[in-house]
């Protein structure tokens, strides 16, 4: 492995970890999930290894084992590894594939190649949805200084109602725990730090007992619209509106 | 369906609800032990280039300007280079680009004063817009749902599945035929079954109750299905009868096609609020009026909910159009009581059982267009319906239970009001009650359609009833011709009310002479109220309420070589197929031969 490739693998292992978080939202059930949980505990160590001294032999062995299991149990990671290997294959034999292609590119004005449809950031899609259905961006971008509270209140009712509708439809947002805020709760051992945030006097071992300060929010589903526009409009949150007489 | 007609490769039953304002597709696996009905997510454009899945596909078609459509802004996962859009995006465009948006195509299907095959929609749009026909519009909604199904189930082609498509009970034979035509063009199989929407709502209720339905309904009960959708109101009565020791459901009567619904309520509220703005000196421009209509739809739901917003005032705002949102927002307050009065008393007023809906104004120059009801009082239409279908004339039907359907009844206040009015009408005995169990107001029709298909295939309770209407052919009587006066004209009953699927009958009558070699046309009428007429009865007088004229029928008899006579004596023969399709035949009485009568295309229609 050369340095570039290792950096690629490092990215993959980071991606792997973000995946782990989503998987851990549900209680551990399968071997794969137990395994990824195990990985989390070692995450600080491996990143330290990369950043400070490059990769030691031990770190590489450890990385190889991780990659093995991640490829085995997580389809996304497997696909990404396959991509990296494919890219490496192309880079290793540039003499065969690339040179003939280049002169051709120069000679012709520009081939009418179908450019791959660019994906738009899902965040922009969400913003566009909130703007379209609830005028969210208009509302946030407008300076409030010159308006009375009553004026703002009049507008906010509609924006608020329509934003809530969007959140409900796209994310089905619900609270993580059902208890009333203020009531006593128990945090089980083996809890996920992404689901529970402990504050105050955090000592000893779980299960922890405490009082519920916030019931948390969770997206029960993620149903973002698919977007198929042109690259030129990929970042458009709201189009220009022109009324024709 | 006869056993040899069953498809062996069918894996699913699909229930299509082709609605006036929304379409839904429900399905169930035929292999499952119990009918598990699911709703198909329908991917659709919600904005240019943006596709989102919803359970409902709004019944709107947006016919884009060619410049707008280039670049794939209206493309769907399964269709590229589209120049039109259906669904949510089309609905939104409808408010801002009305000249390019088709709505209420289904109501046009039932409107026999225009040729439903001609490109006439959007009604009144300028010439540059490439219009489409009501049949094509319906076909596009169905095609969209078929494509959505095919995306998810490529292994189960629609043409090989069992398909049920719902139509309003008030649709007459020609509107049903046009619906079928649109369905076949959209790729639905030839053996698709048409089911009446209120019956579908009852099936959805039956599916939900399972065998427990017998606890809720007993012998002799009468169920009123009250379906008030976005644009139409459909009324049906179902009775519980006994056959061979088993309880069976029988559809007893259906109402006329009433063009009044939830949209009228939104518009009424919008007019009311616009007047409030005017009082304050705020004049709304057309864009703001549309936005107000949208706000009123939301406000209606909030204002009519049992637990309404706190306080007696409710503020309705119209957000500013440009990016300066707060600065140009206008607001007014309405008080709950006056809005309650406006909507509840305007659409569900207290009235007497003997009241009748106000008639249409008798202006001779009525503009051609959909015949929207003049009287928006659903309760008065209901009173007329119950009176018309009583066991003996002059005595109303007394429903024991009510099943609600349609988005309008999400408002508790309206359900309560309707039950209250029914209670007043039948104060001397037990008041009609709401049928217990789940009333899924938006999706019940599609769910019920899928359940019905499942029950038809696998065995289960079915509602009997036959045709909801009686049908008549107009016959000119022979006699001395008086210049300037039409010949006396009679109506021959060819299909009696309640004629069952899979039956046929000869219509006894005098011989009718059909001219050979040129099209013979018959005026065709239907009635939902004349129940005693038998096939062969000849009516010489009827009140204009009783008989409704629909598309005429025609047939052409080929000239037969060697036969001298230029007309052939025939009688009628009528048949209702297993799939609920009405067929009328002319059968020669002397020479052998039979000719099918087809709905004819109106030549006078289609122009503005």
Contacts between the chains, C-beta under 8 A, distances in Angstrom:
chain1	res1	chain2	res2	distance
A	125	B	50	7.1
A	128	B	47	7.2
A	128	B	50	7.1
A	129	B	46	7.8
A	129	B	50	7.7
A	132	B	46	7.7
A	132	B	47	5.6
A	135	B	319	5.9
A	135	B	325	5.5
A	138	B	323	5.1
A	138	B	324	7.8
A	138	B	325	4.2
A	139	B	325	5.4
A	139	B	326	7.2
A	141	B	323	7.0
A	142	B	323	7.4
A	142	B	324	6.3
A	142	B	325	5.6
A	142	B	326	5.4
A	142	B	327	7.3
A	144	B	326	7.3
A	146	B	327	7.7
A	147	B	326	5.3
A	147	B	327	7.0
A	151	B	326	5.8
A	151	B	327	7.8
A	151	B	329	7.1
A	152	B	326	5.8
A	154	B	315	6.4
A	154	B	317	4.9
A	154	B	329	5.6
A	154	B	331	4.0
A	155	B	317	6.4
A	155	B	319	6.1
A	155	B	325	5.8
A	155	B	326	4.5
A	155	B	329	4.4
A	157	B	315	6.9
A	157	B	317	6.5
A	158	B	295	6.8
A	158	B	317	5.5
A	158	B	319	5.8
A	159	B	319	7.7
A	159	B	325	7.7
A	161	B	298	6.7
A	223	B	52	7.4
A	223	B	53	6.7
A	225	B	46	6.0
A	225	B	47	7.9
A	225	B	50	4.7
A	225	B	51	5.9
A	225	B	52	3.8
A	226	B	43	7.6
A	226	B	50	7.3
A	226	B	51	4.6
A	226	B	52	7.5
A	226	B	77	7.4
A	227	B	49	5.9
A	227	B	50	5.3
A	227	B	51	7.6
A	228	B	49	5.1
A	228	B	50	7.7
A	228	B	51	6.8
A	228	B	72	6.4
A	228	B	75	5.7
A	229	B	48	7.1
A	229	B	49	3.4
A	229	B	50	7.6
A	229	B	71	8.0
A	229	B	72	7.8
A	229	B	73	6.9
A	230	B	49	7.8
A	230	B	71	5.7
A	230	B	72	7.7
A	233	B	49	7.1
A	239	B	48	7.4
A	243	B	287	7.5
